[in-house]
Amino acid sequence: MKSSELIATLIALCVGAPLVFIFARAAADSEVRRREAPARAMLGDGPFDMLASGATPEQGYFGNDRRAPDFTLNDQRGLPWRLSQHRGKVVVMNFWSVTCGPCVEEMPTFEQLAMVLRRRSDIELVTVSVDAGWAAVSSVMPPNSRLKVLFDPERAIVRGKFGTRLYPETWIIDGEGIIRARIDGARDWSNPIALELIESFL
């Protein structure tokens, strides 16, 4: 190889290698941002960054080291529903009350999510009301609601086992029964980004 060709090759390597590194780093960062996007959108940047750094924000939870406590509650038809019987599915569980304005505003987006999930066997969507029963909440539900509504008027599960005091609060539990996220406050659950977040735990 001529010296001029060798010099040209060395120059190309010196210029090209950093560009390859920069491109690879950018691609890796882009993939991380893509994976984080649903959680960031639902939790918010501040809480997500705190959770990612290991800090505990006042609101929200994002992790994989807490098992959901098992429980059984009756649904709107009086039938028992037990959390542990849904192992193998991602369970999306919303705690709410008819006296909570943001809960009532959020509920139609859960109805829309239920429509999207109606043929899915790998995701279970359930709401847990702390109201007295179906008669107490039926006025805010559509006539042919697809939502499964459980009732915990004594708050033995909502407060006693999950520690929830403010509503709405939505928990996402993976197929092994591990709590993967807790999202405090109302969100638009009909937004595709919400489904993307849920599906990321399958």
C-alpha positions in Angstrom: 0.0 0.0 0.0 1.3 3.4 -0.9 2.0 5.9 1.8 -0.7 8.2 0.5 -3.2 5.4 0.6 -2.1 4.5 4.1 -2.5 8.1 5.3 -5.9 8.3 3.6 -7.0 5.1 5.4 -5.7 6.3 8.7 -7.6 9.7 8.3 -10.8 7.8 7.4 -10.4 5.6 10.5 -9.7 8.6 12.7 -12.7 10.5 11.4 -15.0 7.5 11.0 -14.5 5.7 14.3 -15.8 8.6 16.4 -18.8 9.0 14.1 -19.6 5.3 14.4 -19.4 5.6 18.2 -21.6 8.7 18.2 -24.2 7.0 16.0 -24.2 3.9 18.2 -24.6 5.9 21.4 -27.4 8.0 19.8 -29.2 4.8 18.7 -28.8 3.3 22.2 -30.1 6.5 23.9 -33.0 6.6 21.4 -34.0 3.0 22.3 -33.9 3.9 26.1 -36.1 6.9 25.5 -38.5 4.8 23.4 -38.8 2.3 26.2 -39.2 5.0 28.9 -41.7 7.0 26.9 -45.0 5.3 28.1 -44.0 5.4 31.7 -42.8 9.0 31.5 -46.0 10.0 29.8 -48.2 8.4 32.5 -46.1 9.2 35.6 -44.6 12.5 34.5 -41.0 13.4 34.0 -40.2 14.5 37.5 -41.6 11.4 39.3 -40.1 9.1 36.7 -36.6 10.6 37.0 -36.9 10.3 40.8 -38.0 6.7 40.6 -35.3 5.9 38.1 -32.6 7.3 40.4 -33.9 5.2 43.3 -35.6 8.1 45.1 -39.2 7.9 46.4 -41.4 10.7 45.1 -44.6 11.6 46.9 -46.7 10.2 44.0 -46.3 7.2 41.9 -44.3 3.9 41.9 -42.4 2.2 39.2 -40.5 -1.0 40.0 -40.5 -4.8 40.3 -39.8 -5.6 43.9 -43.2 -5.6 45.6 -45.8 -8.3 45.5 -49.4 -7.3 45.4 -51.4 -8.5 48.4 -54.0 -11.0 47.5 -57.7 -10.3 48.2 -61.2 -11.2 47.2 -64.0 -8.7 46.6 -67.5 -9.1 45.1 -68.3 -7.5 41.8 -71.4 -5.6 40.7 -73.2 -8.9 40.2 -72.3 -10.2 43.6 -69.7 -12.6 42.3 -66.3 -13.0 44.0 -63.2 -11.8 42.2 -59.8 -12.9 43.6 -56.6 -11.3 42.5 -54.4 -14.4 42.6 -56.8 -16.2 40.2 -55.5 -13.9 37.5 -51.9 -14.9 37.6 -50.4 -14.9 34.1 -52.3 -11.7 33.1 -51.4 -8.1 33.6 -54.0 -6.7 36.0 -54.9 -3.0 35.8 -56.7 -2.0 39.0 -58.2 1.4 39.6 -59.3 2.6 43.1 -62.0 5.2 43.0 -65.1 6.7 44.6 -68.2 8.3 43.1 -67.6 11.3 45.4 -64.2 11.9 43.7 -64.6 14.3 40.8 -61.4 13.4 39.0 -62.4 9.7 39.4 -65.7 10.2 37.7 -64.0 12.3 34.9 -61.5 9.5 34.3 -64.0 6.7 34.3 -65.1 7.1 30.6 -61.5 6.6 29.5 -61.5 3.3 31.4 -64.7 2.3 29.6 -62.8 3.0 26.3 -59.8 1.0 27.4 -62.2 -1.9 28.3 -63.6 -1.7 24.8 -60.1 -2.0 23.4 -59.3 -5.0 25.7 -62.6 -6.8 25.3 -61.0 -9.6 23.2 -57.7 -9.7 25.1 -57.2 -12.6 27.5 -53.8 -11.4 28.7 -54.9 -8.2 30.4 -57.5 -7.9 33.1 -59.0 -4.4 33.8 -60.9 -4.0 37.1 -62.0 -1.0 39.1 -62.4 -1.0 42.9 -65.0 1.4 44.3 -65.1 2.3 48.0 -68.8 3.1 47.7 -71.6 1.0 49.1 -72.5 -0.9 46.0 -73.7 -0.8 42.4 -76.7 1.4 43.3 -74.3 4.0 44.6 -72.2 4.2 41.4 -74.6 3.2 38.6 -75.5 6.9 37.9 -72.0 7.6 36.7 -71.7 4.4 34.7 -73.0 3.8 31.1 -76.0 1.4 30.8 -74.0 -1.4 29.3 -70.7 -0.8 31.0 -67.9 -3.3 30.1 -66.0 -2.5 33.3 -65.8 -5.0 36.2 -66.5 -3.0 39.3 -65.5 -4.5 42.7 -66.7 -3.0 46.0 -64.8 -2.3 49.2 -67.0 0.0 51.3 -65.0 -0.8 54.5 -61.8 0.1 52.7 -60.3 -3.1 54.1 -58.4 -3.8 50.8 -58.0 -0.3 49.3 -56.7 1.3 52.5 -55.9 -1.8 54.7 -53.8 -3.8 52.2 -52.8 -1.2 49.6 -52.6 1.9 51.7 -54.6 4.1 49.4 -56.2 7.3 50.9 -56.5 9.6 47.9 -58.3 8.7 44.6 -58.0 7.9 41.8 -55.1 5.6 42.0 -54.3 3.0 39.4 -52.0 -0.1 40.0 -50.5 -2.3 37.3 -49.6 -5.8 38.4 -47.7 -8.2 36.2 -48.5 -11.9 35.5 -46.4 -13.0 38.5 -48.3 -10.8 40.9 -45.6 -8.1 41.2 -46.6 -4.5 41.4 -44.9 -2.8 38.4 -46.5 0.7 38.6 -48.8 2.8 40.7 -50.1 5.9 39.0 -51.7 8.6 41.2 -54.3 11.0 39.9 -56.5 10.9 36.9 -55.1 10.0 33.4 -56.5 9.4 30.0 -56.5 5.6 29.8 -58.0 5.7 26.3 -54.7 7.2 25.1 -52.6 4.6 23.1 -49.6 5.4 25.3 -51.5 4.0 28.2 -52.0 0.7 26.4 -48.4 0.7 25.4 -47.4 1.1 29.1 -49.7 -1.8 30.1 -48.4 -4.1 27.3 -44.8 -3.4 28.3 -45.4 -5.5 31.4 -46.6 -8.6 29.5 
